[in-house]
Amino acid sequence: FEITSGERICQMVLKKYERFVWKEVSSLSKTERGEGGFGHTGKL
């Protein structure tokens, strides 16, 4: 095939990359949002 002037031949996506470290805990602190249980939105 032939590439002509102005023709796009590639594409690039720039995205932020962050490193993180998992920290295992025995329990989670209470939050107002988390009181309703798994998947609860509090909108009912």
C-alpha positions as CSV (number, residue, x, y, z in Angstrom):
1,F,0.0,0.0,0.0
2,E,1.0,3.6,-0.4
3,I,1.2,6.3,2.3
4,T,0.4,9.8,1.0
5,S,1.1,13.2,2.6
6,G,-1.3,14.0,5.5
7,E,-2.4,10.4,5.9
8,R,-2.6,9.0,9.4
9,I,-0.5,5.8,9.9
10,C,-0.5,5.4,13.7
11,Q,-2.3,6.4,16.9
12,M,-1.0,7.0,20.4
13,V,-2.8,7.3,23.8
14,L,-1.1,8.9,26.7
15,K,-2.2,7.8,30.1
16,K,-1.0,8.4,33.7
17,Y,0.6,5.4,35.2
18,E,0.8,5.0,39.0
19,R,2.4,2.4,41.2
20,F,0.8,1.2,44.4
21,V,1.4,-1.3,47.2
22,W,-1.3,-3.5,48.6
23,K,-1.7,-3.4,52.4
24,E,-3.5,-6.3,54.1
25,V,-5.6,-5.2,57.1
26,S,-7.7,-7.3,59.6
27,S,-10.7,-4.9,59.5
28,L,-11.9,-1.7,57.9
29,S,-13.0,1.5,59.6
30,K,-16.7,2.4,59.7
31,T,-18.0,5.0,57.2
32,E,-21.4,6.6,56.7
33,R,-21.5,5.4,53.1
34,G,-20.5,1.8,54.0
35,E,-23.2,1.2,56.7
36,G,-25.8,0.0,54.2
37,G,-23.9,-3.1,53.1
38,F,-22.5,-4.3,49.8
39,G,-23.9,-2.5,46.8
40,H,-26.1,-0.2,48.9
41,T,-26.5,3.4,47.5
42,G,-28.7,4.8,50.3
43,K,-31.1,6.2,47.7
44,L,-34.1,4.1,48.7
